[in-house]
């Protein structure tokens, strides 16, 4: 993932506004604090977008983006 792609995700979530919680991404992933979820996922991506350890973060952010888009 590039810095530009991280910025696009960040912009999307900024424009989407605060979402109601809880948000169920799957059976094992429940978002109860929306702002904390975004911060804890976007900050590591901004610091090192190419790290393979960040792949789960990218996956969860993209899942959340799809949920917001489909409910919007």
N, C-alpha and C positions, 0 to 999 in steps of 0.2 A: 504494500500500500504506500502511496506517495503522500507527501505533506499536503498536496492539493486535494487528494481524495479524503484525507482526514478533515481538512477544512470544509469540504463539501458536506460531509456528515455532520460536522459541528454546526454549520449554517442551517442544515435541514432541521436539526433538533431545536435550534434557537427560534426558527420561524414556526415550528409546529406548536410551540407553546407547551406549558406544563400539562402533563397527562395525569389522569386520575389513576390512583393505585388502589389495589394491587394490580399488576400487569403480569400475566402468565405467559412467558415465552415458550415454555414447554412444561412437562410434568415436574422437572427438577429445578427450574429457574423461575423464581417469582421476584418481581421488582416491587419492593415496598417503599423505597425512597428514590424517587425518580431523579432528583438532582444529584444525589450521591452516586447513583448508578452511572449517569452520564459522565460525571467528573472522574470516577474511578476507571472508566473505560477510555475516555478521550485523552487524559493526561499522559498515560504511558505510550499511547499511539503517537502523540505529538513529539515526545522525547525520542522515540526510536521506532518509526513506522515500519521498518523492514524486519524487525526482530520476529523470529518464528514463534516465540513465546506469546506474542500478541495476537496470534491467529484466532484463539477463542474469543478475544475481545471484539475483534472485527466481526466474527460470526454473530455474536449476540447483538451488536449494534445494528447489523444489517437485518436481523430478525425483527428487532424492535421497529426499525424504519418501515419494514413491510407491514407490520401490524398497524402502525399509525396511518400509513397510506391506505390500507384496506378499510380502516374504520372511519376515514375522513371523508 
